[in-house]
Amino acid sequence: MGIFSNIYNKIFHHASDAAPAATPAAATTAPAAASAAAPAPAVAVPVVDVEVVLVDLASKNAETLNWRTSIVDLMKLLQLDSSLAARKELAQELHFTGDTNDSASMNIWLHRQVMIKLAENGGKVPEELKN
């Protein structure tokens, strides 16, 4: 399973756990697309408000994390490996063409791309998180 798929699943499964009325299509289709860089949404995938999910997770987290701008903090919030190696793997998965040794630039690009990919796959993401 790819790192982006892990991010996607953590957010979309949290949303479906929090809203039992949501269609379980995201839970059943996302694992099938695990090898893809971004899971293809099923026909009945509900729109998930990514910001609401992440704010909820942050409110339950003892650590103050700047998930709105930091890919490291976003990954920590989702209880995923945020190491440089994991971020380099995510960069490869999302087709980063820059220098992965320039972690600051890579991290900024990764955060933006993750938010864009979440939006492309059924997530409601505020514009300021995609820029």
Residue pairs with C-beta under 8 A, 6 or more apart in sequence:
1 31
1 34
1 35
2 34
2 35
2 36
2 37
2 93
3 80
3 86
3 89
3 90
3 93
4 37
4 38
4 90
4 93
4 94
4 114
4 117
5 30
5 31
5 33
5 34
5 36
5 38
5 39
6 78
6 80
7 74
7 75
7 78
7 80
7 114
7 118
8 30
8 38
8 39
8 117
8 118
8 121
9 30
9 31
10 78
10 79
10 80
11 48
11 50
11 53
11 54
11 78
11 118
11 123
12 26
12 27
12 30
12 48
12 122
12 123
13 26
13 27
14 53
14 56
14 57
15 22
15 46
15 48
15 49
15 52
15 53
16 22
16 24
16 26
16 27
16 46
16 48
18 53
18 56
22 46
22 48
23 44
23 45
23 46
25 42
25 43
25 44
25 45
25 46
26 41
26 42
26 45
26 46
26 48
26 122
28 42
29 39
29 40
29 41
29 42
29 45
30 39
32 39
33 39
33 40
37 93
37 94
37 95
37 117
38 117
38 120
38 121
39 121
40 121
41 121
41 122
45 121
45 122
46 122
47 122
47 123
47 124
48 122
48 123
48 124
49 123
49 124
50 115
50 118
50 119
50 123
50 124
50 125
50 129
51 124
51 125
51 126
51 129
54 67
54 74
54 77
57 77
57 78
58 65
58 67
58 77
61 77
63 76
65 73
65 74
65 76
65 77
66 73
67 73
67 74
67 77
68 129
69 111
70 107
70 111
71 82
71 87
71 90
71 107
71 110
71 111
71 114
72 82
72 87
72 107
73 82
74 111
74 114
75 81
75 82
75 86
75 87
76 82
80 86
84 103
87 103
87 106
87 107
87 110
88 100
88 106
90 110
90 114
91 100
91 106
91 109
91 110
92 100
94 110
94 113
94 114
94 117
96 106
96 109
96 110
96 113
98 105
98 106
98 109
99 105
99 106
100 106
112 130
112 131
115 125
115 129
115 130
116 125
116 130
118 125
119 125
119 130
